């Protein structure tokens, strides 16, 4: 068997593995839907749990409505605005915190105290400061993303290989060489992992802000459906949020994989 046959065999194995994973996922989802439909009434109160058929009807109506897509666009715009602000600020603050060896331990209780404040408690403040528009929701998303990037970058700095830094100094390299050749490449993997981790939390932050006070967005639709006890409409919004989370996480994984191809210790998937 030559190299081309081995490569073809590996590709076939990967293809069969992907198909098997997709089939298992579809089977699990189908089994859950059948159980939900069969249990709606005998096991679950349909007033609170609805059923997959009713949810599918509402979901089809939503997907055909331009107004629904406008709400989706509002939520995505809030996420994007929060990312643009939160990611660079979190990275800069994480680098500064990780490099300040004396200031870091002093500021640690303050950092943990601010980080521990629930998002729901911050929402009214941001609404008072920025109003009911997109700025308040984007600010909440920015805070959520900021902390995830901050802690990941700070942890990445703490994990930099000190032996490599010593080798750079022994070879006559300066501070710029250490940052360019060791520190930034080491922190990059942690940074992109933080970006991927922050995607679902950014969606949560935007929806939470919309639930507190808003007239647009998926969070507003969920709150309105719950207030009128429209459980089928509420579950339809929940499904859309889940699908959005999966799609956005997939995009983040592609970005992480693209920029992390040079990492030496990445797993090889067959």
N, C-alpha and C positions, 0 to 999 in steps of 0.2 A: 504494500500500500504506500503510494507516494504522498508528498505533502498536499497536493490538491485534493486527494481522496480524504485525507484526514481533516482538512479544512471544510470540505463539503459535509463530512459526517458531523463535525462540531456545529455547523450552521443548521443542519437538520435537527440535531438534538435541541438547540436553542429554540427553533421554530416549534417543535413538538412541546417543549416545556411551556412556551408562551401560550399555545393553544390550550394546553391542559389547565393553566392558571385561569384563562378567560372562561373556560367551561365551568370550572369550579365556582368562580365568582357568579356566573349567571345562574348556576344551580342553587346557590345559597340565596340569592335575591329572589328567585322564583319560588323557592320553598317558603321564604318569609312572607311573600305576598299571598300565597295560597293559604298559609296558616292564618294570616290576618283576615283574609276574606271569609274563610270558613268560621273563624272565631268571632266575627263581628255579629253580635246578637247573642249566641249561646254563651260565649266567654267574655266578650268585651261589650260594654255599653256603646252602641253605635252613635249615641249623642256626643260622646267624648272621643271616641276612637275612629269614627267614620268607617270607611272601607276603601280598598284600593280602586274599585271601579268608580266610586264617586270622586275620589281624589284625581284619578286619571282624566275624568271629564272636565273638572275645573282646571287641571293643569293644561289640557289641550286648549281650553278657552283662553287661558292666560298667555300661552305661547303664540296664539294667533292675534293677540291684542297689542297694538303699538304702545298703548299706555303702560302696559306691564313692562315692556322692554325699556321704556323711559325710566321706570323705577330701578331696573337692573343697572342701567347706565349711571344713574345717580350714585348707587352704592359703589360701583366700580370706580367712579370718579373720585369719591371720597377716599377710597383705598389708595388710588394712585397718588393723590395729593399728599396723603399722609406718608407714603413711602418716599416720595421725593424729599420730604423734610426730615423724616425720622431716620432713614438709613445713613446719610452722611453725618448727621449730628451724632448718632449713636456710635459710628465708627471713630470719629474724631475724639469724642469723650472717652471711649474705651481705650484708645491709644494713650490719651493723656493720663487717664487713671492708672493704666498698667505701667506707665513709665515713671510716675511719681511714687517712688518707693516709700518715701517718708510721709507724703500726704495721703497715700492710699489707706493705710490703717486708721488714720485719724478720721477720714471721710467715710469709712465703711459703714458705721451705724447710721449716718445720715442717708447714705445711698439706699440701704436696706429699708429704712423708714419710709422714704419717698416711694420706693418701688412697691411697698406693701399696701399702699393706698388703693382701694378697689376702683376699678374704672367707673362703676356706677356712681361713686361719690364725686368723681371728677367731672362727670357729664354736666351737672347743673352749673358748675363754675365756668366751664368752657362756653356754655350757652349764654351765661351772663356776660362773659368777656367778648365773645365773637358773634353773638346773635344766633338766630335759628337757621342760618344758611349752611352752606357746605363747609365754611371755615371751622365751625365748632366740631363737626364730625371728623374732618381731616386732622384737626388738632388732637383728638382722642386717638385716632389711628397712629399719628406720629409719635405720641407718647408710648403706645403699645410697642411699636416697632423699635423705637429708640432703646428701650430697656433690653429687648432681646439681642439687638446688635451690640449694645454696650457690653453686656455680660459675656457674650461670645468672643468679642475682640479682646476684652481684658483677660479671659481665660486662655485665648490663643497666645497672648504675650507671655503669660506665666509658663506656657509649655514650650517656649523656644529652647532649642538645644544649646545649652551653655558651652558645650565642647566645641560646637561649630563656631560660636562667637570667639572663643579663645583661639581657634585655628585661624580665623580671619585676622586677629590681632598679631599672631605670630608670623603670619605671612606678610605683614606690613600694611594690612588694610585699615582704613579709618572707620569712623562712625557711619559715613554714608555707605561704604561698602557693606558694613554689617547689616544696615537696614535693607539695602537693595538685594543682597544675596541670601540673607538668612531670615531676618525678622519679618519683613513683609510677605515673602513666600510662605512662611510658616503660619502667619496670621490669616492669610487669604482663605485657606480651607475652613477655618473657624468662621470667618466672615460670611462666606457663601452658605455655610450650614445655618448660620443665624438668619440669613435672608430667607432661606427655604422654610425655616421654622416659623418665621414671623408672618408668612402669608396667611395661614388659617386664623391666626390671632388678629391680624389686621381686618379680616372679614368680620370676626366677632366684634372688634371694637367699633367698626362702622355700623353694624346692625344694632348693637347696644345703644349707641348714640341716637340712632333713628328711633328706637323704641322709647327713649326718654322724652324727646320732643322733636317732631318732624312731621312734614306733610308729604314727604317723598321717600323713596327707597324701599328696599325689601323689608327692613325692620318696621317701617310704618305699615306696610301691608300685613305683616304678621300681627302687629298690635291691633289693627283694625279688624282683622278676621277673628281674633280671640275675643275682642269686645262684643262682637255680634254672635259669638258662639258658632262661627262658621268653621268647623273643624276640618272640613274638606279643603277649604281655601287655605287654612293654616298649614296643613300637611303639605299642600302643593308648594307653598313658599319654602317650607323646610327642605323639601326635596330639591328645589332649585338651589338653595344655599349649599346643600351637600354636593351637588354636581359642580357648582362654581368652585367650591373648595378643592375638589379633586382636580379640576382642570387647571386652576391656578397653581396647585402644588406640582402638577406635572410640568408646567412651564418653568417653575422654579428649579425643579430637578434637572431639566434640560440645560438651564443656564449654569447650574452648579457643575454638571458634568462637562460642559464645554470649557469652562474656565479652570476646571480641576483635572484636566487630562494629563497635565504634567506631573501630578502628584505621584510619588514613587510607590506608595503603599496602598493604592486603591485596589479594591477587589476586582478580579476578572470574572465576569459572569459568562457561563457557558450555556 
